[in-house]
Amino acid sequence: MKGVTSMGLRRIISISIFAAFLSVFPIPWATAQEPFQLIPNTHFLLGMESHYIWLSGETLIPAGGRPGSGTRVNVPNVLGVDQGDGTSIVFQATIFENHRVDVDHLMFAPTAVKKITRDFIFHNQTYLAGTPLETRIDFNWTRLLYGYKALDTASWQLFPRIGVHYIRCTQVLNGESKEGGVTSNSRSLDGTYPVIGLQLQYALPYGFDLGLELEGIHLISRGYLSMTRLKAQWSIHPDVVFSVAGYNRLAQYAEDYQPLNNEWFYSLSGWSAGISFNF
């Protein structure tokens, strides 16, 4: 696990150092040219980002909602899953300068092997203290947002936004249980969260800009979601954009229709670096 996660961190550092190295040199064509446009009055941005993420949270997975078929587990402390690298695909469309659509999909699947320190029940399987378990928490997290430019000054732009987050979280335990011997025990749960938010951007000289994104929703008995991200971008070329970001994503999933409901809560805090292309 350490080798895999260090590779992800090295990718982020390498991209960041490369962008910083290029920024030392004046690049007149970065601002002298207009970006390529596939459709008039519309700008598209498509790219990939590499992430290094620290994970915290807990999960409660019963079987069929039956009391006694699941217990709450602290994932980093008990299962050892606390960090890993991820990848995201990002897309942005700006239409007539005022309308902005953002889509991104994060893939993050941290894995750990650990001898557990206490007994617990996951999906009606009992795992005893001292048992070695391989655990994987597989996130597929999609964001879709629409924003309208409500403020536009020489340096500042403000986009109030509405949208939706869709999260599919698959939790897999491989190891020996009290009831079934060596098994692969998995459970996938899906959460959909309508959100409201703001995107604030500040333009700097030489193609740099800073952005702050805030999004969230509370679904009362079905959980909540929030996201905060601070992002720096540099247009190294009219058609090429480097980005570095730090962020936190919080999500709680909860059912409310069984005697013992499926629940999970996770916090993802991390850094990302990426490259995107205008067209």
C-alpha positions in Angstrom: 0.0 0.0 0.0 2.8 2.4 0.9 4.4 2.0 -2.6 1.1 2.6 -4.4 0.2 5.7 -2.4 3.7 7.2 -2.6 3.5 6.9 -6.4 0.3 9.0 -6.4 1.9 11.6 -4.1 5.0 11.7 -6.4 2.7 12.3 -9.4 1.2 15.3 -7.8 4.6 16.7 -6.7 6.0 16.1 -10.2 3.2 18.0 -11.9 3.4 20.8 -9.4 7.2 21.2 -9.8 6.9 21.1 -13.6 4.3 23.9 -13.5 6.4 25.9 -11.1 9.6 25.4 -13.2 7.8 26.6 -16.3 6.4 29.7 -14.5 10.0 31.0 -13.9 10.4 31.7 -17.6 8.4 34.3 -19.5 6.1 32.8 -22.1 4.8 35.6 -24.4 2.6 33.2 -26.4 0.6 32.3 -23.2 -1.2 35.5 -23.4 -0.7 36.6 -27.0 -2.8 34.0 -28.6 -6.5 33.3 -28.4 -7.6 29.8 -27.3 -9.0 27.5 -29.9 -12.8 27.4 -30.0 -14.7 24.4 -31.3 -18.1 26.2 -31.1 -18.4 30.1 -31.2 -19.1 31.7 -27.8 -18.4 28.4 -26.0 -15.3 27.3 -24.2 -14.7 23.7 -23.2 -12.1 22.4 -20.8 -11.2 18.7 -20.5 -8.5 17.2 -18.4 -7.3 14.8 -15.7 -6.2 15.3 -12.1 -4.0 13.1 -9.8 -5.0 13.1 -6.1 -3.5 12.1 -2.8 -6.2 11.7 -0.2 -6.4 11.1 3.5 -9.5 9.2 4.6 -11.4 9.2 7.9 -14.8 7.9 8.8 -17.0 5.0 10.0 -19.4 2.5 8.6 -22.4 0.4 9.8 -23.4 -2.4 7.5 -26.1 -4.8 8.7 -27.8 -7.6 6.6 -31.3 -6.9 5.6 -31.7 -4.4 8.4 -31.8 -7.1 11.0 -30.8 -6.0 14.5 -27.5 -7.6 15.6 -26.3 -8.2 12.0 -23.9 -5.2 12.0 -21.9 -3.0 14.3 -20.3 0.5 13.8 -16.7 0.4 12.8 -14.1 3.2 12.7 -12.4 2.6 9.3 -8.9 4.0 9.9 -8.5 2.8 13.5 -9.9 -0.7 13.1 -9.4 -1.5 9.5 -6.3 0.6 8.7 -7.7 2.3 5.6 -6.6 5.9 6.0 -5.0 7.2 2.7 -4.4 6.5 -0.9 -4.2 8.0 -4.4 -7.0 8.7 -6.8 -7.7 10.0 -10.3 -10.4 12.3 -11.6 -11.7 13.3 -15.0 -12.8 16.9 -15.2 -14.9 18.8 -17.8 -16.1 22.4 -17.9 -18.2 24.3 -20.5 -18.6 28.0 -20.4 -21.4 29.3 -22.7 -21.8 33.0 -23.6 -19.4 33.8 -20.7 -22.2 33.7 -18.2 -23.3 30.1 -18.0 -20.9 27.4 -16.7 -21.4 23.7 -16.4 -18.9 21.6 -14.4 -18.6 17.8 -14.4 -16.0 15.7 -12.7 -15.7 12.0 -11.7 -13.3 11.0 -8.9 -12.1 7.4 -8.6 -10.5 6.5 -5.2 -10.0 3.0 -3.8 -7.7 2.9 -0.8 -6.7 -0.5 0.5 -5.1 -1.8 3.7 -4.2 -5.1 5.3 -4.3 -5.1 9.2 -4.9 -7.4 12.1 -8.1 -5.9 13.6 -7.9 -4.9 17.3 -11.5 -5.6 18.3 -14.5 -7.8 17.3 -17.1 -6.4 15.0 -19.9 -7.5 12.7 -20.1 -6.5 9.0 -23.0 -7.6 6.9 -23.8 -10.5 9.3 -20.2 -11.8 9.4 -18.3 -11.6 12.7 -14.6 -10.7 12.6 -12.6 -11.5 15.7 -9.8 -9.4 17.2 -6.4 -10.5 15.9 -7.8 -11.6 12.5 -5.9 -10.2 9.5 -8.2 -8.5 7.1 -7.7 -6.9 3.7 -10.1 -4.0 3.3 -10.9 -1.8 0.2 -13.1 1.2 0.2 -14.0 2.0 -3.4 -15.4 5.5 -4.2 -16.9 6.6 -7.5 -17.9 10.2 -6.9 -19.5 12.3 -9.7 -20.3 16.0 -9.5 -22.6 17.9 -12.0 -23.1 21.6 -11.4 -24.5 24.6 -13.2 -23.5 28.1 -12.4 -24.5 31.6 -13.5 -22.1 34.5 -13.4 -23.7 36.9 -10.9 -20.7 39.2 -10.4 -18.0 40.2 -12.9 -15.4 42.8 -12.1 -11.9 43.4 -13.4 -10.6 40.7 -11.1 -13.5 38.9 -9.4 -16.1 36.5 -10.7 -18.9 34.9 -8.7 -21.0 32.0 -9.8 -24.0 30.8 -7.6 -24.5 27.1 -8.4 -26.9 24.3 -8.2 -26.2 20.7 -9.0 -26.0 17.1 -7.8 -23.4 14.7 -6.4 -23.7 11.0 -6.9 -21.6 8.6 -4.8 -21.2 4.9 -5.1 -19.3 3.5 -2.2 -18.3 -0.2 -2.2 -16.8 -1.7 1.0 -15.0 -5.0 0.7 -13.5 -7.1 3.5 -11.4 -10.2 2.6 -10.5 -12.5 5.5 -11.7 -15.1 7.9 -15.0 -14.6 9.6 -16.4 -16.5 12.6 -19.3 -17.9 10.6 -18.0 -18.6 7.1 -14.3 -19.1 7.1 -12.3 -17.1 4.6 -14.7 -15.0 2.6 -14.9 -11.9 0.5 -17.7 -9.8 2.0 -18.8 -6.7 0.1 -21.6 -4.1 0.2 -22.2 -1.3 -2.3 -24.4 1.7 -1.4 -25.4 4.6 -3.6 -26.2 8.2 -2.4 -27.6 11.1 -4.5 -27.3 14.6 -3.1 -28.8 17.7 -4.7 -26.5 20.6 -3.7 -26.3 24.4 -3.7 -23.0 26.3 -3.8 -20.8 29.2 -4.8 -17.7 29.5 -7.0 -15.5 32.5 -6.5 -12.6 33.3 -8.9 -9.9 35.9 -8.6 -7.8 36.7 -11.7 -4.1 37.3 -11.4 -1.5 38.5 -14.0 0.2 36.1 -16.4 -2.7 33.7 -16.7 -2.9 32.7 -13.0 -6.2 32.6 -11.1 -7.4 31.4 -7.7 -10.8 29.8 -7.1 -12.9 28.9 -4.1 -15.7 26.4 -4.3 -18.3 25.7 -1.6 -21.1 23.2 -1.9 -23.5 21.4 0.4 -26.8 20.0 1.4 -28.5 18.4 4.5 -31.1 15.8 3.8 -32.4 15.6 7.4 -32.8 11.9 8.0 -30.9 10.7 4.9 -27.5 12.2 5.5 -25.6 15.3 4.3 -22.7 16.4 2.1 -20.3 19.3 2.0 -17.3 20.2 -0.1 -14.7 23.0 0.1 -12.0 23.4 -2.4 -9.3 26.0 -3.0 -7.8 25.8 -6.5 -5.0 27.6 -8.3 -4.8 27.5 -12.1 -2.3 28.7 -14.6 -2.9 29.0 -18.3 0.6 28.0 -19.5 -0.8 28.3 -23.1 -4.2 29.5 -24.3 -5.1 25.8 -24.8 -3.3 24.3 -21.8 -4.1 24.8 -18.1 -2.2 23.5 -15.0 -4.1 23.3 -11.7 -3.3 22.5 -8.1 -6.0 22.2 -5.4 -6.6 21.4 -1.8 -10.0 20.3 -0.6 -12.2 18.5 1.9 -15.3 16.4 1.0 -17.7 15.2 3.7 -20.5 12.8 3.0 -22.9 10.8 5.2 -25.2 8.2 3.8 -28.0 6.9 6.0 -31.2 4.8 5.4 -34.3 5.4 7.4 -36.6 2.5 6.7 -35.2 -0.6 8.5 -34.8 -1.6 12.1 -31.1 -1.3 11.7 -30.1 0.9 8.8 -27.0 0.9 6.6 -24.9 4.0 7.3 -21.5 5.4 6.4 -19.7 8.6 7.0 -16.4 9.6 5.3 -14.2 12.6 5.2 -11.8 12.9 2.2 -9.1 15.6 2.6 -6.5 15.8 -0.1 -4.4 17.6 -2.7 -4.6 17.3 -6.5 -2.6 18.4 -9.5 -3.8 18.2 -13.1 -3.6 19.3 -16.6 -6.5 20.3 -18.9 -7.0 21.4 -22.5 -9.2 24.2 -23.9 -11.1 23.7 -27.1 
